[in-house]
Amino acid sequence: MNKESFFPKSIKAALQNNPPGEWIPSVPANAIRLHSGYPAPLLVPSKELKEAVAQLLDEESDLPLHYIGSPRIDKLKEWVRMRQEVRAMPSNDEEILITAGACQAIDLIARIFLDKDAVVVVESPTYMEALEIFQNYTDQIITVPIDQDGLQTEKLAEMLANRKEKGLTKPSFLYTIPTFHNPTGTTMTEERRRHVLELAEEYDFLVLEDDAYGELGFINNPKTIKSLDTEDRVLYVGSLSKVVAPGMRIGWVHATDKFIQALFWFKKDLEHPFAQATMATLLENTDFIGRLEALSKTYQGKCQVMLAALEKYLPEVASWFVPEGGYFVWVKIPGVDTEELLAKATEEGVSFLPGKYFFLDQTEGTEYLRLSFSYESEENILKGIQKLGNVVHSSIK
Ligand SMILES: Cc1ncc(COP(=O)(O)O)c(C=O)c1O
């Protein structure tokens, strides 16, 4: 039996791409983990989640364990709508869909809007899991570079004008992480956000705004593109992974009701009702603003330690963007292949992510690496960058 023959053409093509999670490095257990985009362990509310589960089952007995039993599932949606409204993105009930994290939201959007001939535009570099998702649906992915001020919208405009002139297919959507970007840590200026919307209107495409880090500013959080959108062109994706706990898999899409209906069609009842009800219970008992303030203060402190350590241990040989929030510092080390560097670094007891995984054309990323300051303690961050400095200096000699 030829097992391959059971796959349709589009799936066979997708299976030629790199496997999911190919980028996850194997790291010794005692290494300092500067590769993972995990929240700080002390800021994951494990005790509160345990209490929320107990409260939920005490109050609702078996209800939350059925398909859609718990009334708290609606409460979670109300909570999301309340947060969206606070952030100048009011919605009605038909405009929000709760998903299993931002990733399911991105996958559903790709499923609805992309077929194998569709064109999608992404930032370069971009979040590698989103790249993996889009590559499952289309091989027409166009990249537009990023600088310290986020997506270079002038280059986006040039590309769009060029394609139009040549009569090429217009993009279905632009995928952007405008705020505290993964992997670069950069934030798009308001002027560029408005430019994105103008271009979306002029060239008639949608904007998929991934706001996974949007409430993690050290000083403040910029206006979302969605909040500036008067045309309903933005499909906004939010997540509680980076501000509560990724394992709960709670994300959402906020978009016009027609789009939400279509996403709902394909999501069907692939629900995770127990996690949703537990999250709703946790949020009932959480001072969320206080939580955000604590996160922001902690991550700002860790980021400062990392930046100071980079100044101390990697001056002259490396350069980096200074983030104003989020989890990451994006570092360039000219002349160094960061994939090779990783092997030496893990031997020394420190990890990072090689930059190549964040690029469609991986050869563009060989001199870059992504450091996360979210997970490790300040003390370990300092030690980790010192180790990295030693490895880099010995590689350059
Ligand atoms: C830009 C971006 N979007 C989405 C996600 C994943 O979000 P979720 O855990 O809600 O699927 C991440 C996690 O690393 C991310 O960096």
The ligand as an SDF file (V2000), in Angstrom:
LIG
                    3D

 16 16  0  0  0  0  0  0  0  0999 V2000
    3.9770   36.4530   18.5150 C   0  0  0  0  0  0  0  0  0  0  0  0
    3.3770   35.2840   19.2090 C   0  0  0  0  0  0  0  0  0  0  0  0
    2.1190   34.9430   18.9290 N   0  0  0  0  0  0  0  0  0  0  0  0
    1.5330   33.9030   19.5280 C   0  0  0  0  0  0  0  0  0  0  0  0
    2.2170   33.1210   20.4410 C   0  0  0  0  0  0  0  0  0  0  0  0
    1.5780   31.9190   21.0360 C   0  0  0  0  0  0  0  0  0  0  0  0
    0.4530   32.2490   21.7380 O   0  0  0  0  0  0  0  0  0  0  0  0
   -0.4600   31.1170   22.3430 P   0  0  0  0  0  0  0  0  0  0  0  0
    0.3070   30.4250   23.4210 O   0  0  0  0  0  0  0  0  0  0  0  0
   -1.6220   31.8930   22.8510 O   0  0  0  0  0  0  0  0  0  0  0  0
   -0.8290   30.1720   21.2460 O   0  0  0  0  0  0  0  0  0  0  0  0
    3.5290   33.4370   20.7690 C   0  0  0  0  0  0  0  0  0  0  0  0
    4.2750   32.6020   21.7330 C   0  0  0  0  0  0  0  0  0  0  0  0
    5.4710   32.5250   21.7230 O   0  0  0  0  0  0  0  0  0  0  0  0
    4.1190   34.5330   20.1230 C   0  0  0  0  0  0  0  0  0  0  0  0
    5.3850   34.8700   20.3750 O   0  0  0  0  0  0  0  0  0  0  0  0
  1  2  1  0
  2  3  1  0
  2 15  2  0
  3  4  2  0
  4  5  1  0
  5  6  1  0
  5 12  2  0
  6  7  1  0
  7  8  1  0
  8  9  2  0
  8 10  1  0
  8 11  1  0
 12 13  1  0
 12 15  1  0
 13 14  2  0
 15 16  1  0
M  END
$$$$
